[in-house]
Amino acid sequence: MKFRYARHTDNLALLVEFYTKVLGLKVIGEFENHSEYNGVFLGYKDFDWHIEFTESNEPANHKPDKDDLMVFYIDSKEDLMSIKQKAKDLGYLIVKPKNPYWQRNGIGILDPDGFGIILTVEPGK
């Protein structure tokens, strides 16, 4: 099984900046004017998952709440702190997660669409 998370946005360039500069994901594909959509795929070339963000003439219609999260497992505490600092340096909000588990075990950041990202160290590391 492979996995793709897809989301429409009004902030495509800002999302690409956030996920590449803060989280270190790579642009692994993109398209323009495909059935009136532009989009980008973010992830790592040989992984079985990626994120797709699209934009079109229709505005995005989503309302994230504090439990709408993508969780990224980071290899080490040092890498986790480095990502947190990059986010702060670029002006992204560090937020207190709603879920008590993530309050104890993760760092919350809002992406440019207001969706929550949780950064945590991979269990057992």
N, C-alpha and C positions, 0 to 999 in steps of 0.2 A: 504494500500500500504506500502511496505517496500522499502528501498533504500540501494543499495551497490554501492560504487565508487570503481572501479577496475583499477589498473594501473600496467603495467609491468615495471621492474626496473633492473638495474645492481647493485643496492646498497641496497639490502634487509635488511641486518643487520643494516646499518646506518639509514634507514627509520624507522625500528622498534625502534631503540634508540631514534630518534627524536620524534616520535609520542607518545612514552610512557614516556620518561624522561622529555621532554619539555611540551607537551600538556596534559600528564596524562592519555592518552587512555590506555586501557587494551588489552592484547592479549586474544581474545575470541575464537580463533581456529587457527590451522595451519595444513599444510600438507607437505609431502615430496614425491618426485618422483611420483606425480599423473599425468600420461600422460606426463612425463618428465618435470613437473613443480614443484617448491617448492613455498609455499605461506604462508601468514599470514593474519588473520582477526583482525582488531583493532577496538575498540569501547567500548561499555558498554553492559554487558550481556542482560539486559532486554529492550534495546532501539530498535527502528525499523529501525536503520541504522547502517552501519559499512563500514570500508574501507578495501579493499583487495589489497595487493601488491604481485606480483608474480615475480619469476625469472626462467629462463630456459637457455639452451645453446644458444638460440638466443638473441643477444643483444637488449636492448630496443631501440626504434627508435622514440623518441619524442623530440620536440623542444618547450619547454614552452615559452610563451611570457608574458609580464607584466600584461595581462588581464586574464591569466589562473590562477584562484584562488579557493581555498577552504576557506570558511568563517566559523569561529568558534565563536559562541556567548558565552561569558564568563559571569558568574553569577554576578561578582562585579568588580569594578575598582581595588580593592586590589588584587583579583585573577589575573586580567589582568596584573598588574604590576609585580606580582610574576612570571608569565609565561614569560614575557619579560626578566626579570632578569635571569631566568634559561637558556633561549636561549642564552643570551649574555655570561653567565658563561661557557656554553658548546661550545662557538665559532661559533654559528650560526649567520648569517647576519641579522641585522635589516635593512629593506629597506624602502624607501619612495614609497608608492603605486603610480601607474600611475593615477588611477582614483581619481579625486578631492574629491569625496564623502568619499572614504576610507582614503585619506590624513587627512580629518577632523575627521573621526569617527573610525579609526582603527589603528592598528599597523601591519606593514608588516614584514614577516619573510620568508626566502627562505628555503625550505626543502632540503635534500641532493641531490635530482634530479634537483634542481633549480626551482621547482614550487613554486609559491607564496601562502602563508598562510596569511589570514587576521584574526586578533584577535580583537574582539570588544565586548563591554558590551551589553548584551541583551537589546533591546529597552524597555524603561520604567523602567529600574533599575538604 
